[in-house]
Amino acid sequence: MKKKKVIVGLSGGVDSSVTAAILLEQGYDVEALFMRNWDSNLNNDILGNKLEGEVCPQEKDYLDAIEVAKKLNIKIHRIDFIKEYWDYVFQYFVNEYKKGRTPNPDILCNKYIKFDKFLEYSINNLKGDYIAMGHYAGVRFNDEIKKYELFKGFDVEKDQSYFLCQLSQNQLSKTLFPLQKFKKSEIRDIAKKYDLITAEKKDSTGICFIGERDFAKFLQNYIPNQPGDIIDIKTNKKIGTHIGVMYYTIGQRKGLNLGGQKEPYYVAHKDIENKIIYVSPLSDESYLESKSCIVEDFNFISNYKNYFKSDKFECNAKFRYRQKDIKVDVEVISQSKIKITYREPVRAVTEGQEAVLYLNEICLGGGVIDKVLKN
């Protein structure tokens, strides 16, 4: 019988390296595909910007990916999705910040690039049967409901199902997640066993494919400064100035430059239209609390009626990565719009971020927080 062919998204990191190794152990025909999605020079030429001293680490990652492929004796391909990333991910990212919202580009990258453009290229051009990524998550087909389900990774600290909440049935049907049952320490041990160059490599951080940066400074290259006032939300007095509401996030403490105050402040509210940032003393965090939110563009991975008998149901939710599951009540308003009400007030639920629902270990799907309803 001919082996099933899997195209692994080999990023030059330890997780994707071990993904390839595990699939080889399992008897698959494995090939690797390295994708480049960000080009600082090209993307800044589009806007007429010139960023001095920018060095993209992707070439180093590619060299590491080549070394891993050599060690595992698998073929490696390379593809650029720079324009696609710009069109489907980065423009949305910038536009959301212009509106004063806080988007999650990693979720969009998974939806439109890794599990769409990458998948399409792997199946059509490289003749793969499946793709595989180094995410800590799982997928399986539920015979009872005849649908694919997305599961959390066993390692609670590394579970990445939150970032995969926008995937479709078709995308999951063509995807393997070999790392679901492993802890990070075990992954590094496997990499050492295979003598892979990535075994001790530091995990990547920051924005998907863009990396770790001085975020406010990075955004200023794409969104012009719009100075305004910083106002104490309790006294309504001006206590400072800022260079642009869009560079700040709800709950942010650092970078406010409010020297001389009796205690630290945090961002409590943003008025993008009037260019005002409202701040509150840290001694009163009540402005961060909300009781419910409206979520748009919600993607139910499988029809919610496969699990619940009504348009109103109880489950768990996360409003940001690494947050513990929170018990919530959900009301389905329309096919892609829901209202989530929390059993207890939750801090720093932020418009533009993703609300993701869970039924035990099953990720039900996610959508964009459109409106936060305060206490």
MOSULGI-V261310 format. One record per helix or strand. SS is the DSSP state (H for helix, E for strand). FROM is the first residue (numbers start at 1). TO is the last residue. Records with the same first field share a line. If there is no record, write none. Layout:
# MOSULGI-V261310
SS = FROM-TO ; FROM-TO
This chain:
# MOSULGI-V261310
E = 5-9 ; 29-36 ; 76-80 ; 130-132 ; 137-142 ; 147-152 ; 175-176 ; 207-207 ; 211-211 ; 226-226 ; 228-232 ; 238-242 ; 244-244 ; 265-271 ; 276-281 ; 289-300 ; 312-318 ; 326-334 ; 337-347 ; 354-359 ; 362-374
H = 14-25 ; 40-47 ; 58-72 ; 82-98 ; 105-124 ; 161-164 ; 169-173 ; 184-193 ; 215-220 ; 245-247 ; 286-288 ; 304-306
